[in-house]
Structure formats: structure tokens, C-alpha cells
């Protein structure tokens, strides 16, 4: 019996040692395979070619070509992330070196500013919105009692206020006026706030794609200002001293470009209490240009347009300045693609006309 037990225990030990040995061998083999796989993967990542693709955006300004990179990754910087907060520092916040310090990020956040600035990037966006509105709005023929029949595409509006009005009153009245343009006048618009260099008063420049009679604009704007408590100055006869609205109708694309460059896209600064410097209708933002990836555009057609049109190139972006509605013979495929985009934008932006006679 004891011999049997000794034999059994010896057999059990042998099996146990074989099992442990096999497990160790398996673990070592898997570790070697995993290590080799990770080393091969690092080699492939280091030797991998960074792909560069060219995308083409069809816009009202022409064909915008820009590069997209595949295989490059950007790390999120704590400073950039903290700057996105842009909160107003309170007395209870932690301060270091005279700046509010965010302990969660471990960096100082943006300083509080008492003004807003229209920088070059915002100027480009504002100018592009104005040009898009002017380009895609349909041309309509209207009848005026003074001028007879005339063609209309976009109009310019300037709104001022009496010197007795403060910022809060003017901004509240302007919100009501924009609501009127959206709901009643069926206008798509781009607006910009500005403070006069000589007068120092806040006023507004707008581009609208629908005709609103002058007497309606004047009456509505005056009514909104009076509703906010603005007092109108009177003359000896008891009449209003001056008008605070102006309407201009351009007769060519050059006049639109001059107005945009002179008033709308001029760099400026405004106090924080004035709010955003510029804005536009949501429908303009929804009209997004078509993007064609590399291979969907014929190089022959691009070369044909390049030979006869001006191109502006930088390191990552190039603009082929052309009117895509006039390149049917040079680039028929691009012309047909852009034509669908043009009509879809035109149907969205050119809203029904309410005022048939002005």
C-alpha cells in the first residue's frame, strides 16, 4: 500500500512538472511572438509613407484646392484646450502671475478682454458670406413708381440711431429688425456692426437679397427704437430732425465688391457689450460647397482652366479664380457638377418676393 502511494505521488509530481513546463513554454512563446509583432508594427509605422490627397472645393470664387494628410496626428496641447474655455475670472479663482490659473488643466486660461476684434480670418469669412449671398441670389425684375422697371439682386442697408440711444437700446431694436427681415420681408442677409470714427455712434451695415421699400424700413426701425425708450429729437415744426436709415441698390457686381470691401469687411474693434461684430442668416451657413476628392476631377479640365485664368497659390491652398458658370467649353464635367450646386443654392436663398411694387 505504501509502495502504491509512493508511486502515485511520484506520477502526480511528474505530471505536475510537465504541466508547469508546458505552461512556461507557452507563455514564453506568446511573449516572443507579441514582442516580434510589436517591433514589426513599429517598423511599419516608421517606414509608412504619409499620404497626401488633394481635395477640390467648388465655390463662387472658383476652384479651391487644398491638401489633406493621412498618417499625421496632432497632439492636443493643454494651452490650446484651456484657451477654449475663455471664461470670465472671478475673485474666487486661483491667480498666478496676475492671470487666472486653472488647476484642472495646470495652465493659465485666456485673459479677460473688454473688447472684440474683427481679425483677418473673420474678415475673410464675412466677405465670403457677402459674396455667396450676392452670387447665388436670383435676379428679379421689379416695378417702381419712380424708376419704372429695374433688375434687383441684392441691396445695401445702413441703420443708425439718435445720439441719445445707448448700446442696449440699439441692440434690442436691431434684434427686432432682424426678426422682421426673417419673418415678414423673407430676406437672407449679412450684417456688421460698426462705430463711426467721427460720430462715435453704433450703426449697422446689411446686405439683403430682397427688396424692402424705404418707407417701411424707416417706419419699422423708428418704431423699434421708440419701443426701447429712445427719444427722437424734434424741430420747430414738431417733425423728426433726421432719418436713420438708408437703402442703396447696386447695378453691377463691381459695386457689390466695393461696398463689401469698404464697409462690411473692414477690420474694427467693438466693446464686449456690443456683442458679435458680424453675422448672417442660418440659410447661408447651410449652403455648403461641394467637395471633390482626388481622382473625381479631370486633370485635363483643371489644366484648361489654369491656362486662361488667374491662380493664387500658397503652401497648402491654391485658388483657381474663375466663374464656373462660364467654363462650359473648357471644363464641361465641372460645369455640370457646379450647375446643380448653383441651382440648389439659388432655390434656397432666393425666397419668394413679397413686395411686387415699390
ZIRAQUI-V264491 format. One record per helix or strand of 3 or more residues. SS is the DSSP state (~ for helix, > for strand). FROM is the first residue (numbers start at 1). LEN is the number of residues. Records with the same first field share a line. If there is no record, write none. Layout:
SS: FROM-LEN / FROM-LEN
//
This chain:
~: 2-46 / 78-6 / 120-17 / 167-17 / 214-14 / 253-12 / 272-3 / 282-5 / 299-10 / 324-3 / 332-18
>: 51-9 / 62-9 / 94-3 / 99-4 / 115-3 / 140-5 / 148-5 / 155-5 / 189-7 / 202-7 / 245-5 / 269-3 / 278-3 / 290-3 / 311-3 / 317-5
//
